[in-house]
Amino acid sequence: MRDYNYDVLRAYALERIEELKEDPQSFNQLLRDQEIHFVLFNEDYYICYTNEAIEWMGSHSWECIERVKEYEEFNFGEVTTDLSSPMHVVNMYAYIIGEEILQDLDLQPMEEEGEEEGDASEPEPEPEPEPEPVKKSETVLLEGKEAEEYILKRWGIIDKETMKKIYTGFTVSEEVEE
């Protein structure tokens, strides 16, 4: 037996997925980052108004409340959704059923422009991002191994004076050129 309004939520998800597929690269990135569920069911409210939420739940409001309550107690150890708010209950219920819908759909990446069918070559690994520069006048307190790694990463050098600072702990203040 399917959950209440499963088919309605599935149709909503499929419609939104088609919109997202208009940009294959972004769609694939959402799949890689496992952010598709967030975008579909958490980035924006599924239902925004109390009366709309009451109508949507109809005579199934207790079923929806119970599902939200069980989910949150199991996953978070407590109920955090305001169960007195129909809008919050419906949006959390949609979030929960959305997880099941996406598991059932088993979405796969799309072929992007420039890719040829049957091209079995491995994608090149993305280069490691460079460390972000320290903000102007940012103070960083480091000691021991953490300090050594910081110096190696920032300056790539270690001299006697630097090593002395590493073993005694120090403060690094660095200005970044614009």
N, C-alpha and C positions, 0 to 999 in steps of 0.2 A: 504494500500500500504506500503510495506516494504521500509526502507531506502536503499540508494544505497550501494551495496556490503554487505548488511546484512548477506546473506548466506555465503559469503566468510569469513567474520569475525567470524561468528558462527562456521564454520568448523575449523578455526584457534583456537578458544576458546576450542572447544571439543577435538581437538588434544592435546592441552596443558593440559587440565583437565585430560585426560587419563595419560599423563606423571606424573602429580602431584599425581594421585591416586596410583601410584606405591609405595608410602609411605603413607599408610592410616592415620597414626598418624599425620604427617605433614599436609596432606590435611585437616583433621578434624580441626586442629589448625587454618589453614587459614580461614576456614569457621567460627569457633568460634570468631576469631579476626576480622572478616569481612575484611580480607586482600586479598581475592582471586582476586578481581577486580584489585587491585594494582599489584599483581604478574603477572596477565595475560596481562594487557594493559598499565602498567606504569613503571614496573621495567626495561624493556628494550624497545628499539624502535621496533615498528611493522615494519616500513620501514626505512632503513638507508640512502638511496641515493636519490638525487633529481630526477634523470631521472626515477628511479623506482617509485617514488611517482607520477610523472607526468603521467606515463603510467597507474598506478593504478587508478587515478582519471579520466583519459580519458576526455570525454566531460562533465563530471559531476563536474568539479573543482569548478564552482560557487555554485553548490548545497552544496558541502562539506564546502566551505568557509562560506556560509550563515549559515549552521548548527552550525559550530564552533562559529561564531560570536553571534548568538542567545543564545547558551548555556552559553557562558562566560558572556555576558551581563546580563542574567537572574541570574546566580549563583554567579558572582563576581562583577557585576556592571560595569565592563569594559572588554575590549578584551585584553588578555595578550599574546595570541599566535601570533607569527609573521606570518601574513597572506600572506606575500610575499614569504614565504618559503614553497614550496610544501611538503617537508618532515615534517615540523612542523604541517601543516594543516592535512595531512593524519594521523599522529600519534594522534593528538587531536581528530580527527573525529573517529578513531578507539576506543579511550578511551570512547567517548560519546556513541557510538553504543554498546560498550562492556557493559556498564551499563544496557542497555535494554536487551541485550542477556542474561546476568546473571539473571535478573529478570524473563525472560521467562523460563530459564532452571530450576529455583527454586531448586538449588543443596541441597542435604541432606548429612549429615555425613555418612561416611562409617563404616561398622562394623570393629573393630580393632581386632587384634590377641588376643586370650584369652577371647573374648566376645562370649557368646553363643546366638544363635537366640532365641528370646522370653524372654531373660533376661531383665525383666522390672525394675530391681533395679535401684535406683537413683545413679548417680555417686557421689562419695565422693567429697565434695567441696575442692578446692585446698587451701592449707594452705596459710595464709597471708605471703607475703614475708617479711623477716626481713629487718629493715632499713639498708641502706648501711652505712658502717662505714665512719666516717669523714676522709677525706684525710689528710695526714700528714700536720701539721701546717695550716690547714684550719681555717680561722677566720669566725665565724658566729655571726652576730649582731642580737640580738633578744630583744623584750620587751614584758612585760605583759603576756597575756595568751599564746602567741606563745612560750615565754621563758619557762613558766611553763611546757607546753607540751613537749618541747625539753628535759628538765631536767628529767621529768618523763620517757620519752622514753629511754634516754641514760643511766641514772643511777638508775632510779626507786626510788629515795629518794628525800626528801625535808627536809632540816633543816632550822633553823632560819637564818643562814648566806645566804643560797641559796635563801630563800624567800625575804630577803632584796635586793639581786641582781635582783630578778625578778621584783620587783616593781620600781627599779631605772633604769633598763636597764643595760645590761652588754655585755661583749665580751667573747665568749667561744673559747678557743684554745685547741684542743685535739690532742694528738698524738696517732696513731693507731699502735699497735704492729703487726709485720709481722710474 
